[in-house]
């Protein structure tokens, strides 16, 4: 009988560790998904802003100052 109780305890320990493992794996996957949900739009926004700034500088070059009136 003692062997039967030991196997039940081992089975319960296995189930507990399996549940903890699944919770940890799902937590990591959830963190990765949330990280990507934030990171991907941020990178897209930064790329669009950088492209817009480059386009703006190309279309609107800095004014060349020639006379003293241009400085005021």
C-alpha positions in Angstrom: 0.0 0.0 0.0 2.8 2.4 0.7 3.9 2.2 -3.0 0.4 3.2 -4.0 0.4 6.4 -1.9 3.8 7.3 -3.2 2.7 7.0 -6.8 -0.4 9.2 -6.1 1.8 11.8 -4.5 4.2 11.7 -7.4 1.3 12.0 -9.8 -0.1 15.0 -8.0 3.4 16.6 -8.0 3.7 16.0 -11.7 0.3 17.6 -12.3 1.2 20.6 -10.1 4.5 21.1 -12.0 2.8 20.7 -15.3 0.3 23.4 -14.4 3.0 25.7 -13.2 5.0 25.1 -16.4 2.0 25.9 -18.6 1.3 29.1 -16.6 4.9 30.2 -17.1 5.0 29.4 -20.8 1.7 31.2 -21.4 2.9 34.2 -19.4 6.0 34.4 -21.5 4.0 34.1 -24.7 1.6 36.8 -23.5 4.5 39.1 -22.6 6.0 38.5 -26.0 2.7 39.2 -27.8 2.2 42.4 -25.8 5.8 43.5 -26.5 5.3 43.0 -30.2 1.9 44.8 -30.1 3.7 47.8 -28.7 7.0 47.5 -30.5 5.8 47.0 -34.1 3.6 50.1 -34.3 6.4 52.2 -32.6 8.9 51.1 -35.2 6.5 51.9 -38.0 5.7 55.3 -36.5 9.4 56.1 -36.2 10.1 55.1 -39.8 7.2 57.2 -41.1 8.3 60.2 -39.1 11.9 59.8 -40.3 10.8 59.5 -43.9 8.5 62.5 -43.6 11.3 64.6 -42.1 13.6 63.6 -44.9 11.0 64.4 -47.5 10.3 67.8 -45.8 14.0 68.7 -45.8 14.3 67.7 -49.4 11.3 69.8 -50.5 12.1 72.8 -48.2 15.8 73.4 -48.2 17.2 75.9 -45.7 16.9 79.5 -46.8 20.2 81.1 -47.8 20.8 84.3 -45.9 22.2 87.0 -48.1 21.4 90.4 -46.6 21.2 91.8 -43.1 17.4 91.9 -43.4 17.3 88.1 -43.7 18.7 87.8 -40.1 15.8 89.7 -38.5 
